[in-house]
Amino acid sequence: MSGTGHVRHVYVHLPFCAHRCGYCDFVTLVGKRDGHGAYVDALLAELELERDVLAERVETVFLGGGTPTFTEPGELARLLDGLPPAAEVTVEANPETVTPQLATLLRECGVTRVSLGAQSFDPKLLSVLERRAGPDDVRRAFYHLRDACFDNISLDLIYGIPGQSPSDLERDLAEALALAPEHLSCYELEAKPGTRFVHTWGAELEGQQEAMEGYFEQVVETLVGAGYRWYETANFCRAGRQARHNMAYWLGRDYFGLGIGAVSTVGDLRSRNAPKLAPYLAALASGLRPPRELEQLDGQTRLVERLMLGLRLDRPVRLADVAGAVEPGAIDRLQRLGLVQRRDGCLALTRRGRFLGGGVTAELVVEIPAKK
């Protein structure tokens, strides 16, 4: 499928999961195996409606969820065959869903990269997170993917889990490194207020907040020491193995999202598909676009986003590209504090500035007036 537009990055949301983890706040649907075919029909119909938005050659496709690999294999294969070919095609996977057959299916359908949700290698901590896969499931899935000739595998880890200690995190990192993945994503546990996870673990979560900075530094020191590039705040890779799809987000490029809850940013318009399944299926079965929330983006908002996202990377941001987004005097002030550096018309956070991350960026960014 080729288009006449300019968008080169496509996100596809597959919401189905075997169960919902307590900390999850993504758009997910538990079970519903008998509805996978109808959902794939709708995704492909939405893609057809939006073909003119896409460029003739797409660079990246990313299937996220939910658990994309929980989707019925035949329907997953049909979807992958119907998506535009791309240089990088990533599929998120939960370890317990990865069999030798599934790994082969992904490879034969053009998937080039798999992001495996390990989260931890400690059974106690996995139980806290309500994960179904154990440490052996993670290793088994990883080797199934290797046996299917995948040479670009990412592992997700979470830190700040209730009950986790620095030594627990050290063991998790060591277990992950023993597998030698090409990419690692290490995230601070975020649990939304009001969820049952917060209700159950509220006191422990508050205690972990005080340790987050130390955990973050431990992650960076360990992975950088093992030869990984700390190329984005929470992401580490071997040479040349950055997540190209996510890089598009961080570099402020346009992208299109398919599926319930999926977000798109094209030019000065941001849209979000409604998260409800029935209206999505009904609209597309009738040849209509799904219900969407639309947000008009002004130039200032795009500049601020470009600055905030760009500073998450280990590459400098050209000040000419974000002119008007930087608070006057902020660069000089933060430079004196050793948190940013300005050189050759570019701006970057120092190593210390990267550890402080969002706090430094907030000082740099011009405040956008609230919309009336």
Secondary structure as UniProt FT lines:
FT   STRAND          9..14
FT   STRAND          16..17
FT   TURN            22..23
FT   STRAND          29..30
FT   HELIX           33..35
FT   HELIX           36..49
FT   HELIX           51..53
FT   STRAND          58..65
FT   HELIX           68..70
FT   HELIX           73..82
FT   STRAND          86..93
FT   HELIX           95..97
FT   HELIX           100..108
FT   TURN            109..110
FT   STRAND          113..119
FT   HELIX           123..128
FT   TURN            129..130
FT   HELIX           135..147
FT   TURN            148..149
FT   STRAND          153..159
FT   TURN            162..163
FT   HELIX           166..179
FT   STRAND          183..188
FT   TURN            193..194
FT   HELIX           196..209
FT   TURN            210..211
FT   HELIX           212..225
FT   TURN            226..227
FT   STRAND          229..232
FT   TURN            233..234
FT   STRAND          235..237
FT   TURN            239..240
FT   HELIX           244..250
FT   TURN            251..252
FT   STRAND          255..258
FT   TURN            260..261
FT   STRAND          263..266
FT   TURN            267..268
FT   STRAND          269..273
FT   HELIX           277..285
FT   TURN            286..287
FT   STRAND          292..296
FT   HELIX           299..310
FT   TURN            311..312
FT   STRAND          317..318
FT   HELIX           319..322
FT   TURN            323..324
FT   TURN            328..329
FT   HELIX           330..336
FT   TURN            337..338
FT   STRAND          340..343
FT   TURN            344..345
FT   STRAND          346..349
FT   HELIX           351..356
FT   HELIX           358..364
//
